[in-house]
Amino acid sequence: MKRKEFCIAGEAYTLELCVGNYPYELLLLADETQEAIDKYLMLSDVYVLKGKDINKAVFCLFKISADVLELKNIAVHTTLQGKGIGSILIEEILTIAQGQGYKELIVGTATCGLDQIRFYERNGFIKYGIRENFFIDNYKDPIIENGQQLIDMIMLKRSV
């Protein structure tokens, strides 16, 4: 899929495969540093949800194997959060993954990212593992979320 048009809550949107000119302002809502994003960005398929004048959401899909696709980043503009856009994007991601022959979609988030974990579980993901010391090993500076330093990443998966 290169481009898809649809309507959400009466507003027209276009979902497009992005090549260059990446929306870091959105990507940084879901990942802490541009340096971390740049490690996977060029190796990922990046899709941008565009509204009238601005980018509204983004997600990055990274091929792990012929059967497994990883959602590296998903972010919705702060003015649209809590309106179901993320869940709509998950459905689009599953459609893309299925169309490309993947069997499983995985995603990781901080173990203390309770809102993110609930979001993924509401969208059919189940916990399956931990990447120990992920945030210690991959970020120069400590990251604090919900009053806790991020250390481990919890991994979730969903069949495509």
C-alpha positions as CSV (number, residue, x, y, z in Angstrom):
1,M,0.0,0.0,0.0
2,K,1.4,3.3,-1.0
3,R,-1.6,5.5,-0.3
4,K,-5.0,5.0,1.3
5,E,-7.7,7.6,1.8
6,F,-10.4,7.3,4.5
7,C,-12.6,9.2,6.8
8,I,-12.4,9.3,10.6
9,A,-15.1,11.1,12.6
10,G,-16.1,13.1,9.5
11,E,-12.6,14.3,8.6
12,A,-10.7,13.2,5.5
13,Y,-7.3,11.6,6.0
14,T,-4.6,10.0,3.8
15,L,-2.3,7.3,4.9
16,E,0.9,7.3,2.9
17,L,4.2,5.5,2.7
18,C,6.8,8.1,3.6
19,V,10.2,8.4,1.9
20,G,12.3,11.1,3.5
21,N,11.2,14.2,5.3
22,Y,10.2,12.1,8.3
23,P,7.9,13.7,10.9
24,Y,10.2,13.7,13.9
25,E,7.8,15.9,15.8
26,L,5.5,12.9,15.9
27,L,8.1,10.1,16.1
28,L,9.5,11.8,19.2
29,L,6.2,11.4,21.0
30,A,6.8,7.6,21.0
31,D,10.6,7.4,21.3
32,E,12.8,9.5,23.5
33,T,15.6,10.6,21.1
34,Q,16.2,11.3,17.4
35,E,19.4,9.2,17.8
36,A,17.3,6.2,18.8
37,I,14.8,6.7,16.1
38,D,17.5,7.0,13.4
39,K,18.8,3.5,14.4
40,Y,15.6,1.9,12.8
41,L,14.1,4.6,10.7
42,M,16.0,4.0,7.4
43,L,15.4,0.2,7.8
44,S,11.7,0.6,8.3
45,D,8.6,1.3,6.2
46,V,7.3,4.6,7.6
47,Y,3.6,5.5,7.1
48,V,2.2,9.0,7.8
49,L,-1.4,9.8,8.4
50,K,-2.0,13.3,6.9
51,G,-4.9,15.6,7.6
52,K,-5.6,18.9,5.9
53,D,-2.4,20.7,6.6
54,I,-0.4,18.7,9.1
55,N,0.8,15.2,9.8
56,K,-1.6,13.6,12.3
57,A,0.1,10.2,13.1
58,V,3.0,8.0,12.1
59,F,4.1,4.4,12.5
60,C,7.3,2.5,11.5
61,L,7.3,-1.2,10.5
62,F,10.6,-3.1,10.7
63,K,11.0,-6.6,9.2
64,I,12.4,-9.1,11.8
65,S,12.0,-12.2,9.6
66,A,9.8,-13.5,6.7
67,D,7.1,-14.1,9.3
68,V,7.6,-11.4,11.9
69,L,7.1,-7.7,11.6
70,E,7.9,-5.3,14.5
71,L,6.0,-2.1,15.1
72,K,9.0,0.2,16.1
73,N,7.1,3.4,16.6
74,I,3.4,4.5,16.6
75,A,2.4,8.1,17.5
76,V,-0.7,10.1,17.2
77,H,-0.7,14.0,17.3
78,T,-1.5,15.1,20.8
79,T,-4.7,16.8,19.6
80,L,-6.1,13.5,18.4
81,Q,-5.0,11.2,21.2
82,G,-7.8,9.3,23.0
83,K,-10.1,9.3,19.9
84,G,-9.4,5.8,18.6
85,I,-6.9,6.8,15.9
86,G,-4.3,4.5,17.4
87,S,-6.6,1.5,17.2
88,I,-7.5,2.4,13.6
89,L,-3.8,2.5,12.8
90,I,-3.3,-0.9,14.4
91,E,-6.0,-2.3,12.1
92,E,-4.2,-0.7,9.1
93,I,-0.9,-2.2,10.3
94,L,-2.4,-5.6,10.5
95,T,-3.9,-5.2,7.0
96,I,-0.4,-4.2,5.7
97,A,1.3,-7.1,7.5
98,Q,-1.2,-9.6,6.2
99,G,-0.9,-8.3,2.7
100,Q,2.9,-8.8,2.9
101,G,2.6,-12.3,4.2
102,Y,3.6,-11.8,7.8
103,K,2.2,-14.1,10.5
104,E,3.0,-12.1,13.6
105,L,3.2,-8.5,14.7
106,I,5.4,-7.6,17.7
107,V,5.9,-4.4,19.7
108,G,7.9,-3.4,22.7
109,T,7.3,-0.7,25.3
110,A,8.6,0.2,28.7
111,T,7.6,-2.2,31.5
112,C,6.2,0.8,33.5
113,G,4.3,2.2,30.4
114,L,1.0,1.1,31.8
115,D,-1.1,3.1,29.3
116,Q,0.8,1.8,26.4
117,I,0.5,-1.8,27.6
118,R,-3.2,-1.4,28.1
119,F,-3.5,0.1,24.6
120,Y,-1.8,-2.9,23.0
121,E,-3.7,-5.4,25.1
122,R,-7.0,-3.8,24.1
123,N,-5.9,-4.2,20.5
124,G,-5.3,-8.0,20.8
125,F,-1.7,-8.1,21.8
126,I,-0.4,-10.5,24.5
127,K,2.8,-10.2,26.6
128,Y,5.5,-12.7,25.7
129,G,8.8,-11.6,26.9
130,I,11.2,-8.9,28.3
131,R,14.2,-7.3,26.7
132,E,16.3,-6.8,29.9
133,N,18.2,-3.5,30.3
134,F,16.9,-2.3,26.9
135,F,16.7,1.4,28.0
136,I,20.0,1.3,29.9
137,D,21.8,-0.2,26.9
138,N,20.2,1.9,24.2
139,Y,19.9,5.4,25.6
140,K,22.8,7.6,26.8
141,D,20.7,9.4,29.5
142,P,18.2,7.9,32.0
143,I,14.6,8.1,30.9
144,I,11.9,8.7,33.5
145,E,8.3,7.7,32.9
146,N,5.5,7.6,35.5
147,G,8.1,8.5,38.1
148,Q,10.3,5.5,37.3
149,Q,13.5,5.1,35.4
150,L,13.0,3.0,32.3
151,I,15.1,-0.2,32.4
152,D,13.4,-3.2,30.7
153,M,11.2,-3.4,27.7
154,I,8.1,-5.6,27.7
155,M,7.4,-7.4,24.4
156,L,3.9,-8.0,23.1
157,K,2.7,-9.9,20.1
158,R,-0.4,-10.5,18.0
159,S,-1.1,-12.9,15.2
160,V,-1.7,-11.3,11.8
